[in-house]
């Protein structure tokens, strides 16, 4: 087989992004993918007459043309054209507030409208909310500076321009909220987004939370008209336009080394030689199964041991294709967060306690934002919750199906009781994805789509500050959800680009030394 400059393993979001970035730099690139379709989670599947989005709720960093975010910018840079649709509001949340009363609030997009609505819900909260969003902006600007520095951030610049980012950098979101003396009802509403990062407010780094919420509120959220498969297909086409090769149904089995340097990949289709590998694979799998043990850096062994298998959200998602429109069913909101409590720490404990205590789900109706999401006269909805590993261990085939059905019954009951919406009589097609479904299709440990938890000492900022321009394994870098940017679609695109740029820097320096 021909030798490549770069082999990218895994055509998920990070892998697609890394392949384009390296191909644009003129490198001979091969992208391999064990599935017969690109995208990983960013794909679609069919049930009857419906095409279904498997995982994407919304992208927070696209932004309008006059205020583009990182995702729109990176797609423009790559030459990717996507038909974007804006989601009308940030979210609706139905939960039990800190005062024990039912909380049912819909929050709009844009900072001004968001603060105005918060003032309606919590009179007198405006000054504190203005202060909070100013802090969000400083954090976002500081992260952008650190990302641009590629591991060489100047501490003096950080102290001078982003002092409040540094002050909050070591604290969880809950502590910052308390220090700012935000009214408790404001905190209840603001905590809604915690599950998008898979970490509760007492363990979620404020900097990570601030960056996400600011993007969602300031620029609004977007979805592609033709599911996330639209994005993945466009990216594969662009890779080929740039001269790159893509092999589907090709599974990486082992990374090959010449001395201490990675020099190729052993696949089910044969050996591929290369100068560099970017692996969209969880590092625990790379180090434990795919390379010589004596070449795994001591730092990575310690990091893996410290993480101790603390994987992020293990998702269960139920998809419903209905033979009625959203309007006919009384569905007015794109996303409804159905929570047992606004106390995210307690909610997370309840989720991890198993199905008996798990009262959390996010209900989506894609047609509210995108009328083209399904055939005329129909709509597509989904419920997503995080599952506890204890729910799914040691299940027989019959018990596995029964457990999925129990989750479905719980989802439907919660929507009916909390939001007054009954979709059960109108189900034409239904499908349920468990953590093991995601594990099967993505190859992730326990179906953890978010990689390791970005919690406490292992938060996004800590990972960014530990980003080593000189990675200790020569010719190999892991990319994706376990990388410095953490979880989510947007983060994966950006992480793939960042790690590809570091790989290109390595190749340039090595070429200059030869």
C-alpha positions as CSV (number, residue, x, y, z in Angstrom):
1,X,0.0,0.0,0.0
2,X,1.1,3.6,-0.6
3,X,2.7,5.5,2.2
4,X,0.8,8.5,3.7
5,X,2.0,11.6,5.5
6,X,-0.9,11.4,7.9
7,X,-3.4,8.7,8.8
8,X,-6.5,9.8,10.7
9,X,-8.2,6.9,12.5
10,X,-12.0,7.4,13.0
11,X,-14.3,9.6,10.9
12,X,-16.1,11.2,13.8
13,X,-16.3,15.0,14.1
14,X,-12.7,15.4,15.3
15,X,-11.3,12.9,12.7
16,X,-13.1,14.7,9.8
17,X,-11.9,18.0,11.0
18,X,-8.3,16.8,11.4
19,X,-8.3,15.2,8.0
20,X,-9.4,18.4,6.3
21,X,-6.9,20.5,8.2
22,X,-3.9,18.3,7.3
23,X,-5.1,17.9,3.7
24,X,-5.4,21.7,3.3
25,X,-1.7,21.9,4.4
26,X,-0.8,19.8,1.4
27,X,-0.2,16.5,3.2
28,X,-1.1,13.1,1.7
29,X,-3.9,12.0,4.0
30,X,-5.8,8.8,4.6
31,X,-8.9,8.7,6.8
32,X,-10.0,5.2,7.9
33,X,-13.4,4.4,9.5
34,X,-14.6,1.1,10.8
35,X,-18.3,1.9,10.0
36,X,-19.6,2.2,6.4
37,X,-20.7,5.8,7.0
38,X,-18.9,8.9,8.3
39,X,-19.6,11.0,11.3
40,X,-19.8,8.7,14.3
41,X,-22.6,10.4,16.3
42,X,-23.0,12.9,13.5
43,X,-25.0,10.8,11.1
44,X,-28.6,9.7,10.6
45,X,-30.7,6.5,10.3
46,X,-34.0,5.5,8.7
47,X,-37.1,4.1,10.2
48,X,-40.0,3.7,7.8
49,X,-40.5,6.9,6.0
50,X,-38.5,9.0,8.5
51,X,-34.8,10.0,8.6
52,X,-33.7,10.4,12.2
53,X,-31.0,12.5,13.8
54,X,-29.3,10.2,16.3
55,X,-27.6,12.6,18.7
56,X,-27.3,16.3,17.8
57,X,-29.6,18.5,19.8
58,X,-28.1,21.8,18.7
59,X,-24.8,23.5,18.0
60,X,-24.0,26.4,20.2
61,X,-21.2,28.1,18.3
62,X,-22.5,28.5,14.7
63,X,-24.0,32.0,15.0
64,X,-25.6,34.2,12.4
65,X,-23.7,35.6,9.4
66,X,-23.1,38.9,11.1
67,X,-21.9,37.3,14.4
68,X,-20.3,34.0,13.4
69,X,-19.0,31.5,16.0
70,X,-16.2,29.1,15.8
71,X,-18.2,26.4,14.1
72,X,-19.3,28.6,11.3
73,X,-15.8,30.0,11.0
74,X,-14.2,26.6,10.8
75,X,-16.7,25.3,8.3
76,X,-16.1,28.4,6.1
77,X,-12.3,27.9,6.5
78,X,-12.7,24.3,5.4
79,X,-15.0,25.2,2.5
80,X,-18.0,23.3,3.9
81,X,-21.5,24.5,3.0
82,X,-24.2,23.6,5.5
83,X,-27.9,24.6,5.3
84,X,-28.3,25.9,8.9
85,X,-31.6,26.5,10.8
86,X,-31.8,28.6,13.9
87,X,-33.4,27.2,17.0
88,X,-36.1,29.7,18.3
89,X,-35.2,29.8,22.0
90,X,-32.5,28.7,24.4
91,X,-34.7,26.2,26.3
92,X,-37.8,25.5,28.4
93,X,-37.2,23.9,31.8
94,X,-39.7,22.2,34.0
95,X,-38.4,21.2,37.3
96,X,-38.7,21.6,41.1
97,X,-37.0,24.8,42.2
98,X,-34.9,25.4,45.3
99,X,-38.0,26.7,47.1
100,X,-39.8,23.4,46.4
101,X,-42.2,24.9,44.0
102,X,-42.7,23.9,40.3
103,X,-40.5,26.0,38.0
104,X,-41.6,26.2,34.3
105,X,-39.6,28.8,32.4
106,X,-38.8,29.5,28.7
107,X,-35.6,31.4,28.1
108,X,-34.9,33.2,24.8
109,X,-31.8,33.7,22.8
110,X,-29.6,36.9,22.7
111,X,-28.1,38.3,25.9
112,X,-30.4,41.2,26.1
113,X,-33.6,39.1,25.8
114,X,-32.2,36.5,28.2
115,X,-31.5,39.1,30.9
116,X,-34.9,40.8,30.3
117,X,-36.7,37.5,30.7
118,X,-34.7,36.7,33.9
119,X,-35.7,40.1,35.3
120,X,-39.4,39.0,34.7
121,X,-38.8,35.7,36.4
122,X,-36.6,37.1,39.2
123,X,-37.4,40.8,39.7
124,X,-34.3,42.8,40.7
125,X,-31.8,40.3,39.1
126,X,-30.7,42.5,36.2
127,X,-27.6,44.0,37.7
128,X,-26.3,40.6,38.8
129,X,-27.1,39.1,35.4
130,X,-25.2,41.9,33.6
131,X,-22.2,41.3,35.8
132,X,-22.4,37.6,35.1
133,X,-22.5,38.0,31.3
134,X,-19.5,40.4,31.4
135,X,-17.6,37.8,33.3
136,X,-18.7,35.2,30.7
137,X,-17.3,37.4,27.9
138,X,-13.9,37.8,29.7
139,X,-13.7,34.0,30.1
140,X,-14.5,33.5,26.4
141,X,-11.9,36.0,25.3
142,X,-9.3,34.4,27.6
143,X,-10.0,30.9,26.3
144,X,-9.6,32.2,22.7
145,X,-6.2,33.6,23.6
146,X,-5.1,30.4,25.2
147,X,-6.3,28.3,22.2
148,X,-4.4,30.6,19.8
149,X,-1.2,30.3,21.8
150,X,-1.2,26.5,21.2
151,X,0.3,25.7,24.6
152,X,2.4,28.9,25.0
153,X,0.1,31.3,26.8
154,X,1.9,34.3,28.3
155,X,1.1,34.4,32.1
156,X,1.6,38.2,32.1
157,X,-1.0,38.7,29.3
158,X,-3.4,36.5,31.2
159,X,-2.9,38.5,34.4
160,X,-3.3,41.8,32.6
161,X,-6.2,41.1,30.2
162,X,-8.1,38.3,31.8
163,X,-7.7,38.6,35.6
164,X,-11.2,37.5,36.5
165,X,-10.8,34.4,34.3
166,X,-7.8,33.5,36.4
167,X,-9.7,34.2,39.7
168,X,-12.5,31.9,38.7
169,X,-10.3,29.3,37.0
170,X,-9.9,27.0,39.9
171,X,-13.5,27.0,41.0
172,X,-16.6,25.1,40.2
173,X,-19.6,26.9,38.8
174,X,-21.7,26.6,42.0
175,X,-19.0,28.4,44.0
176,X,-18.8,31.2,41.5
177,X,-22.5,31.6,41.5
178,X,-22.5,31.8,45.3
179,X,-19.6,34.3,45.3
180,X,-21.5,36.5,42.9
181,X,-24.6,36.3,45.2
182,X,-26.8,35.4,42.3
183,X,-30.5,34.9,43.5
184,X,-31.3,31.3,44.0
185,X,-34.0,31.2,41.3
186,X,-31.5,32.6,38.8
187,X,-29.2,29.8,39.7
188,X,-32.0,27.2,39.3
189,X,-32.7,28.5,35.7
190,X,-29.0,29.0,34.8
191,X,-28.1,25.4,35.9
192,X,-30.3,23.9,33.2
193,X,-27.5,23.5,30.7
194,X,-25.3,21.4,33.0
195,X,-26.2,18.1,31.3
196,X,-24.8,19.3,28.0
197,X,-21.4,19.0,29.6
198,X,-22.3,15.9,31.6
199,X,-21.0,17.3,34.9
200,X,-23.1,18.8,37.8
201,X,-22.6,22.4,38.9
202,X,-20.6,21.4,42.0
203,X,-18.0,19.7,39.9
204,X,-18.2,21.6,36.6
205,X,-15.5,24.2,36.1
206,X,-16.9,27.6,35.8
207,X,-14.8,28.5,32.8
208,X,-16.1,25.6,30.8
209,X,-19.7,26.4,31.8
210,X,-19.3,30.1,31.0
211,X,-17.9,29.5,27.5
212,X,-20.8,27.2,26.6
213,X,-23.6,29.3,28.0
214,X,-22.4,32.5,26.6
215,X,-22.2,31.0,23.1
216,X,-25.7,29.5,23.4
217,X,-27.3,32.7,24.6
218,X,-25.3,35.3,22.6
219,X,-25.4,33.6,19.2
220,X,-28.4,31.2,19.6
221,X,-28.3,27.6,18.6
222,X,-28.4,26.0,15.2
223,X,-29.1,22.7,13.6
224,X,-28.5,21.5,10.0
225,X,-31.6,21.2,7.8
226,X,-30.7,17.6,6.8
227,X,-29.5,16.2,10.1
228,X,-25.8,16.1,11.1
229,X,-25.3,13.6,8.4
230,X,-25.4,16.6,6.1
231,X,-22.2,18.0,7.8
232,X,-20.3,14.7,7.8
233,X,-21.0,13.9,4.1
234,X,-19.9,17.5,3.1
235,X,-16.7,17.0,5.1
236,X,-15.9,13.7,3.4
237,X,-16.5,15.2,0.0
238,X,-14.1,18.0,0.9
239,X,-11.4,15.6,2.0
240,X,-11.6,13.9,-1.4
241,X,-11.6,17.3,-3.2
242,X,-8.3,18.0,-1.4
243,X,-6.8,14.8,-2.6
244,X,-7.3,12.7,0.6
245,X,-8.3,9.1,0.6
246,X,-11.1,7.6,2.8
247,X,-11.5,3.9,3.5
248,X,-14.7,2.8,5.1
249,X,-15.2,-0.7,6.7
250,X,-11.6,-0.4,7.8
251,X,-10.8,-1.0,11.4
252,X,-7.6,0.0,13.1
253,X,-6.2,-2.9,15.1
254,X,-2.7,-1.8,16.2
255,X,-0.4,1.2,15.9
256,X,3.0,0.2,14.5
257,X,6.3,1.6,15.8
258,X,9.8,1.9,14.4
259,X,11.8,2.2,17.7
260,X,9.9,4.8,19.7
261,X,8.1,6.4,16.8
262,X,4.7,5.5,15.4
263,X,5.2,4.6,11.7
264,X,1.9,3.0,10.6
265,X,-1.4,1.3,11.4
266,X,-2.3,-2.3,11.2
267,X,-5.9,-2.6,9.9
268,X,-8.3,-5.4,9.0
269,X,-7.4,-4.5,5.4
270,X,-3.7,-4.6,5.8
271,X,-0.8,-2.4,7.0
272,X,-0.6,1.3,6.2
273,X,2.7,3.1,6.6
274,X,2.7,6.8,7.5
275,X,4.7,9.6,9.2
276,X,2.0,10.5,11.6
277,X,-1.3,9.2,13.1
278,X,-4.1,11.2,14.6
279,X,-6.4,8.8,16.5
280,X,-10.0,9.6,17.2
281,X,-10.0,6.9,19.8
282,X,-10.3,7.0,23.6
283,X,-6.7,7.1,25.0
284,X,-7.4,4.3,27.4
285,X,-8.0,2.0,24.4
286,X,-4.9,3.3,22.6
287,X,-2.6,2.7,25.5
288,X,-4.2,-0.5,26.8
289,X,-4.7,-2.4,23.5
290,X,-3.2,-0.7,20.5
291,X,0.5,0.1,21.2
292,X,3.5,-1.4,23.0
293,X,3.1,-1.0,26.7
294,X,6.7,0.1,27.2
295,X,6.1,3.1,24.9
296,X,3.2,4.5,26.9
297,X,4.5,7.6,28.6
298,X,4.6,7.6,32.4
299,X,2.5,10.8,32.5
300,X,-0.3,9.1,30.5
301,X,-0.3,6.1,32.8
302,X,-0.7,8.4,35.8
303,X,-3.4,10.5,34.1
304,X,-5.4,7.4,33.2
305,X,-5.1,6.0,36.8
306,X,-6.2,9.4,38.2
307,X,-9.2,9.5,36.0
308,X,-10.0,5.9,37.2
309,X,-12.6,5.3,34.5
310,X,-14.6,8.4,35.3
311,X,-16.3,8.6,32.0
312,X,-18.9,11.3,31.1
313,X,-22.5,10.8,30.1
314,X,-23.6,7.4,29.0
315,X,-26.6,8.3,26.9
316,X,-30.0,6.6,26.4
317,X,-32.1,8.2,23.6
318,X,-35.5,7.3,22.5
319,X,-36.7,8.4,19.0
320,X,-40.4,8.8,18.1
321,X,-41.8,9.4,14.7
322,X,-45.3,10.7,15.0
323,X,-48.2,10.8,12.5
324,X,-49.4,14.2,13.8
325,X,-47.7,17.6,13.5
326,X,-46.2,19.4,16.4
327,X,-49.0,22.0,16.2
328,X,-51.7,19.3,16.4
329,X,-50.0,17.8,19.5
330,X,-49.5,21.2,21.2
331,X,-45.7,21.1,21.0
332,X,-44.5,24.7,20.9
333,X,-41.0,24.4,22.3
334,X,-38.0,23.0,20.5
335,X,-36.4,21.7,23.7
336,X,-37.9,21.0,27.1
337,X,-35.6,20.0,30.0
338,X,-37.7,17.7,32.2
339,X,-35.9,17.6,35.6
340,X,-36.7,16.1,38.9
341,X,-34.9,19.0,40.7
342,X,-33.0,22.1,39.9
343,X,-30.3,20.9,42.3
344,X,-27.9,19.5,39.6
345,X,-25.7,17.6,42.2
346,X,-28.7,15.8,43.5
347,X,-30.0,15.2,40.0
348,X,-26.7,13.6,39.0
349,X,-26.8,11.4,42.0
350,X,-30.3,10.3,41.2
351,X,-29.3,9.6,37.6
352,X,-26.4,7.5,38.7
353,X,-28.7,5.7,41.1
354,X,-30.4,3.9,38.2
355,X,-33.8,4.0,36.5
356,X,-35.8,3.9,39.8
357,X,-34.4,7.4,40.8
358,X,-33.6,8.8,37.4
359,X,-36.2,11.5,36.7
360,X,-34.2,13.4,34.1
361,X,-34.7,13.8,30.3
362,X,-34.5,16.3,27.5
363,X,-37.4,16.3,25.1
364,X,-36.8,17.6,21.6
365,X,-39.1,18.2,18.7
366,X,-37.0,18.9,15.6
367,X,-40.0,20.2,13.6
368,X,-40.4,23.3,15.8
369,X,-37.1,24.6,14.4
370,X,-37.1,22.8,11.1
371,X,-40.4,22.0,9.4
372,X,-38.5,19.9,6.8
373,X,-37.4,17.4,9.5
374,X,-40.1,14.9,8.6
375,X,-42.8,14.2,6.0
376,X,-45.7,16.6,5.8
377,X,-48.3,16.0,8.5
378,X,-45.8,14.4,10.9
379,X,-43.1,15.3,13.4
380,X,-40.0,13.7,14.9
381,X,-39.3,13.9,18.7
382,X,-36.7,12.4,21.0
383,X,-35.9,12.0,24.7
384,X,-32.4,11.9,26.0
385,X,-31.2,10.9,29.4
386,X,-28.0,9.9,31.0
387,X,-27.9,6.3,32.2
388,X,-26.1,4.7,35.1
389,X,-23.7,1.8,34.2
390,X,-25.4,-0.3,36.9
391,X,-28.6,-0.2,34.8
392,X,-27.0,-2.0,31.9
393,X,-24.5,-4.4,33.4
394,X,-25.2,-8.2,33.1
395,X,-28.5,-7.9,31.3
396,X,-30.0,-10.8,29.4
397,X,-31.3,-10.1,25.9
398,X,-34.9,-10.1,27.2
399,X,-34.1,-7.9,30.2
400,X,-32.2,-5.5,27.9
401,X,-35.3,-4.9,25.8
402,X,-37.5,-4.7,28.8
403,X,-35.2,-2.0,30.4
404,X,-35.3,0.1,27.2
405,X,-39.1,-0.2,27.2
406,X,-39.2,0.9,30.9
407,X,-37.3,4.0,30.0
408,X,-39.7,4.7,27.1
409,X,-42.7,4.5,29.5
410,X,-41.0,6.8,32.0
411,X,-40.2,9.4,29.3
412,X,-43.7,9.4,27.9
413,X,-45.3,9.6,31.4
414,X,-42.9,12.5,32.4
415,X,-43.8,14.5,29.3
416,X,-47.5,14.0,29.8
417,X,-47.5,14.8,33.5
418,X,-45.1,17.8,33.5
419,X,-45.8,19.4,30.1
420,X,-49.3,18.2,29.4
421,X,-48.2,16.6,26.1
422,X,-49.3,13.1,25.2
423,X,-47.6,11.6,22.1
424,X,-48.1,7.9,22.9
425,X,-51.2,7.4,20.7
426,X,-49.5,8.9,17.6
427,X,-46.3,6.8,17.4
428,X,-45.7,5.5,13.9
429,X,-42.0,4.5,14.4
430,X,-39.9,4.2,17.4
431,X,-36.3,3.3,18.2
432,X,-34.2,3.3,21.4
433,X,-30.4,3.7,21.7
434,X,-28.8,2.6,24.9
435,X,-25.3,3.2,26.1
436,X,-24.4,-0.2,24.5
437,X,-25.8,1.0,21.2
438,X,-23.4,4.0,21.3
439,X,-20.6,1.7,22.4
440,X,-21.2,-0.6,19.4
441,X,-21.2,2.1,16.8
442,X,-18.6,4.4,18.3
443,X,-16.2,2.0,20.0
444,X,-16.3,4.2,23.2
445,X,-15.9,2.6,26.7
446,X,-19.3,1.9,28.2
447,X,-20.9,4.0,25.5
448,X,-19.6,7.2,27.0
449,X,-19.9,9.7,24.2
450,X,-18.3,12.5,26.2
451,X,-15.0,10.8,26.9
452,X,-13.7,11.3,30.5
453,X,-15.6,13.7,32.7
454,X,-14.4,17.3,32.5
455,X,-14.8,17.6,36.2
456,X,-12.7,19.2,39.1
457,X,-9.0,18.9,38.3
458,X,-9.6,17.4,34.9
459,X,-11.7,20.3,33.5
460,X,-11.3,22.0,30.1
461,X,-9.0,24.8,31.3
462,X,-6.7,22.3,33.1
463,X,-6.5,20.2,29.9
464,X,-5.8,23.3,27.8
465,X,-3.1,24.5,30.2
466,X,-1.5,21.0,30.2
467,X,-1.6,20.8,26.4
468,X,1.9,19.7,25.5
469,X,3.1,21.0,22.1
470,X,5.7,18.2,22.3
471,X,3.6,15.2,22.8
472,X,5.6,12.4,24.4
473,X,4.6,9.7,21.8
474,X,6.4,10.5,18.6
475,X,4.2,10.5,15.5
476,X,0.9,9.8,17.4
477,X,-1.7,12.1,19.0
478,X,-5.1,11.1,20.3
479,X,-7.9,13.5,19.3
480,X,-11.6,13.8,20.0
481,X,-13.9,13.9,23.1
482,X,-11.1,12.8,25.4
483,X,-8.9,15.8,24.2
484,X,-8.4,19.2,25.7
485,X,-11.7,20.7,24.5
486,X,-13.8,18.1,26.2
487,X,-17.2,16.9,24.9
488,X,-19.7,17.9,22.3
489,X,-19.9,18.5,18.5
490,X,-18.4,22.0,18.5
491,X,-15.6,21.0,20.8
492,X,-14.8,17.9,18.6
493,X,-14.5,20.0,15.4
494,X,-12.2,22.4,17.2
495,X,-10.2,19.7,18.9
496,X,-9.6,18.0,15.6
497,X,-8.3,21.2,14.1
498,X,-6.1,22.0,17.0
499,X,-4.5,18.6,17.2
500,X,-3.9,18.5,13.5
501,X,-2.1,21.9,13.6
502,X,0.1,20.5,16.4
503,X,0.8,17.4,14.2
504,X,1.7,19.7,11.3
505,X,4.1,21.6,13.5
506,X,5.7,18.3,14.6
507,X,6.1,17.2,10.9
508,X,7.5,20.6,9.9
509,X,10.1,20.6,12.7
510,X,11.1,17.0,12.1
511,X,11.4,17.7,8.3
512,X,13.7,20.6,9.1
513,X,15.9,18.5,11.3
514,X,16.4,15.8,8.7
